[in-house]
Amino acid sequence: MSEPTSLTAAQAVERLRSRDLGWRELFDAYRERIERIDPKLGAFLWSASAAPDGEFDSAPLQGLPVAVKDIFCTEGVPTTAGSRILEGYVPPYTATAVRRLEEAGSTMVGKTNMDEFAMGSSNENSGYHVVRNPWDVERVPGGSSGGSAAAVAAGLAPWAIGTDTGGSIRQPASLCGIVGLKPTYGAVSRYGMVAFASSLDQCGPLTRDVTDAALLLKHLIGRDPCDSTSLDFPEEIALPNRERLDGLRFGVPAELSSEAEGIEPGVAEVFDRTLALIEELGGSVEETKLPHAPHGISAYYVLAPAEASANLARYDGVRFGLRADGDDLLSLYESTRADGFGPEVKRRIMLGTFALSSGFYEAYYGRAQRVRTKIAEDFRTAFERFDFLVTPTSPTVAFPIGDRVDDPLAMYACDLFTLPGNLAGLPGLSVPCGLSEGLPVGLQLLGAPFAENRLLAAGHALERAFAFDPAPPALEVSR
Ligand code: GLN
């Protein structure tokens, strides 16, 4: 019989339900893999030392383990958001998303490493250590949910949750050869999720296949009185079973296609092959335009730092985590923030504070907000003609560790394809669609607000056709 850790989450739930696998046995199998393999990857910042107490016979998820990005507050379990400034912080409450999973019968096997405060595209900005890509340990896993993506790709957890502010679920999923879904803004509560850019942040699944993404999303969604931006999802999330794409219209935005600036030829080639496959499955593919999408990077890197500079003001050495010495209150604030924040976070705080400062507010923040509105309008027009827009998820495959750290603009360029979806609040799904130079390439499907069921259904049909093998060959990670 194959290893229980080789099962997808949906398969594991079935085995647990039929009682030929015990949830503690499965939990321990994952714990053992984390202990053995994670030293090579650095995907976890905390992992459980034993299975928790619990009885899950009648719970939908049957005690199945989950890995949780360390940005979610978890009662009694350290939560750092990848930052030294939160070292030693143990929250007194649990984020709604995690609590919902627990209520559905899920058990937390570990907290995953991430870029500090979710700022980054490579996981090299973690205040603790870099995460390595299971496909090639000399390469980045993507970011900022790189720990969650690497953990799922290496079989250290059946599935994981992450957050996506500008691509941080989809891009690491793409670079690690797994599925990542950023839900419609508001679909999942942000309560207890350490805030980066509140108007963009959204929690979602990182999984081995599309069915698991649907199953995990089903247990995450719903309005939460503790988050006034959360919404009741208008329909149940269904497990996808679509096999063909007949009657579905796929738009390819010229600005975000294989012609886009900075795209690697290997990625462009896999993407173009994918478009041909969509047609073979009965879908129609047509070029369209999102004229303002190329300005997404400039708008996002004003708006996200502006919101971050306000959200991060709370880390002052008084209320949470690290406290450095100071002769008086002001110097205590200053030395705590100087010691506790890493260079990328400091850069964003400076950028954001400047963009919001009097005299410059309209020129930067106001203007970026107008670009955001234009991008949202472009999408609205496109969705009058198309069911989905398709793009590569990332312009490159996983790049070598160290390649872009000294060049913030090159790092920001990683987000070209993913950012517009966040700025417009749309759902986006990344599905592995092939290899370039032996490394995974992801296809991004974007839909209208609350089109998750349709995205998952189309993603399922495509996944079957791609027949992508999600097991990385490089590391000793056979499941
Ligand atoms: N890479 C983007 C950034 O650095 C997006 C991060 C995210 O989605 N959390 O801000």
Boltz pocket constraint, residues with backbone or C-beta under 6 A from the ligand:
constraints:
  - pocket:
      binder: B
      contacts: [[A, 117], [A, 118], [A, 119], [A, 120], [A, 121], [A, 143], [A, 144], [A, 163], [A, 164], [A, 165], [A, 166], [A, 167], [A, 168], [A, 169], [A, 196], [A, 304], [A, 411], [A, 415]]
      max_distance: 6.0
